[in-house]
Amino acid sequence: MLNQVWSMFQAHTGIATDQLAISLQEIPASNAMEMGQIMHAVGHE
């Protein structure tokens, strides 16, 4: 998945490989927004 994120980001921005760093970190849904709204916890719909 990280390779796919890397490739997509480079394709959309054109940034050089030596200028890019990507990391993924799991966070609580309440710390993220989607379509302008705070996300609900997994299993809470």
PyRosetta script that sets phi, psi and omega in degrees:
from pyrosetta import init, pose_from_sequence

init()
pose = pose_from_sequence("MLNQVWSMFQAHTGIATDQLAISLQEIPASNAMEMGQIMHAVGHE")
pose.set_psi(1, -40.2)
pose.set_omega(1, -179.5)
pose.set_phi(2, -62.6)
pose.set_psi(2, -38.6)
pose.set_omega(2, 176.8)
pose.set_phi(3, -62.1)
pose.set_psi(3, -38.6)
pose.set_omega(3, 179.0)
pose.set_phi(4, -67.2)
pose.set_psi(4, -42.8)
pose.set_omega(4, 178.0)
pose.set_phi(5, -61.7)
pose.set_psi(5, -44.4)
pose.set_omega(5, 178.6)
pose.set_phi(6, -57.3)
pose.set_psi(6, -51.7)
pose.set_omega(6, -178.1)
pose.set_phi(7, -61.6)
pose.set_psi(7, -43.6)
pose.set_omega(7, 179.8)
pose.set_phi(8, -64.2)
pose.set_psi(8, -43.7)
pose.set_omega(8, -179.1)
pose.set_phi(9, -62.9)
pose.set_psi(9, -44.3)
pose.set_omega(9, 179.2)
pose.set_phi(10, -64.8)
pose.set_psi(10, -40.7)
pose.set_omega(10, -179.3)
pose.set_phi(11, -63.2)
pose.set_psi(11, -36.9)
pose.set_omega(11, -177.0)
pose.set_phi(12, -84.6)
pose.set_psi(12, -25.7)
pose.set_omega(12, -176.5)
pose.set_phi(13, -108.6)
pose.set_psi(13, -24.7)
pose.set_omega(13, -176.7)
pose.set_phi(14, 73.4)
pose.set_psi(14, 12.5)
pose.set_omega(14, -178.4)
pose.set_phi(15, -68.5)
pose.set_psi(15, 144.5)
pose.set_omega(15, -179.1)
pose.set_phi(16, -71.6)
pose.set_psi(16, 150.3)
pose.set_omega(16, -179.1)
pose.set_phi(17, -57.5)
pose.set_psi(17, -38.4)
pose.set_omega(17, -178.6)
pose.set_phi(18, -78.2)
pose.set_psi(18, 1.5)
pose.set_omega(18, 178.7)
pose.set_phi(19, -113.4)
pose.set_psi(19, 8.7)
pose.set_omega(19, -172.9)
pose.set_phi(20, -122.8)
pose.set_psi(20, 134.5)
pose.set_omega(20, 172.6)
pose.set_phi(21, -136.9)
pose.set_psi(21, 132.0)
pose.set_omega(21, -179.1)
pose.set_phi(22, -131.5)
pose.set_psi(22, 137.4)
pose.set_omega(22, 172.0)
pose.set_phi(23, -140.4)
pose.set_psi(23, 149.9)
pose.set_omega(23, 177.6)
pose.set_phi(24, -113.8)
pose.set_psi(24, 137.4)
pose.set_omega(24, 179.8)
pose.set_phi(25, -141.9)
pose.set_psi(25, 133.2)
pose.set_omega(25, 178.5)
pose.set_phi(26, -77.1)
pose.set_psi(26, 132.9)
pose.set_omega(26, 178.8)
pose.set_phi(27, -130.2)
pose.set_psi(27, 160.2)
pose.set_omega(27, 176.1)
pose.set_phi(28, -63.5)
pose.set_psi(28, 144.3)
pose.set_omega(28, 179.6)
pose.set_phi(29, -56.3)
pose.set_psi(29, -31.6)
pose.set_omega(29, -178.8)
pose.set_phi(30, -67.8)
pose.set_psi(30, -9.2)
pose.set_omega(30, 176.6)
pose.set_phi(31, -99.9)
pose.set_psi(31, 12.4)
pose.set_omega(31, -178.1)
pose.set_phi(32, -131.6)
pose.set_psi(32, 154.0)
pose.set_omega(32, 177.5)
pose.set_phi(33, -124.1)
pose.set_psi(33, 147.6)
pose.set_omega(33, 175.5)
pose.set_phi(34, -140.4)
pose.set_psi(34, 127.1)
pose.set_omega(34, -179.2)
pose.set_phi(35, 53.7)
pose.set_psi(35, 38.0)
pose.set_omega(35, 175.1)
pose.set_phi(36, 81.3)
pose.set_psi(36, 5.8)
pose.set_omega(36, -179.7)
pose.set_phi(37, -127.2)
pose.set_psi(37, 144.7)
pose.set_omega(37, 176.3)
pose.set_phi(38, -65.2)
pose.set_psi(38, 134.3)
pose.set_omega(38, -176.6)
pose.set_phi(39, -73.2)
pose.set_psi(39, 150.6)
pose.set_omega(39, 176.2)
pose.set_phi(40, -86.5)
pose.set_psi(40, 156.4)
pose.set_omega(40, 176.2)
pose.set_phi(41, -62.3)
pose.set_psi(41, 149.6)
pose.set_omega(41, 178.4)
pose.set_phi(42, -57.0)
pose.set_psi(42, 133.2)
pose.set_omega(42, -179.3)
pose.set_phi(43, 87.9)
pose.set_psi(43, -5.0)
pose.set_omega(43, 179.5)
pose.set_phi(44, -112.3)
pose.set_psi(44, 96.5)
pose.set_omega(44, -176.5)
pose.set_phi(45, -125.8)
pose.dump_pdb("model.pdb")
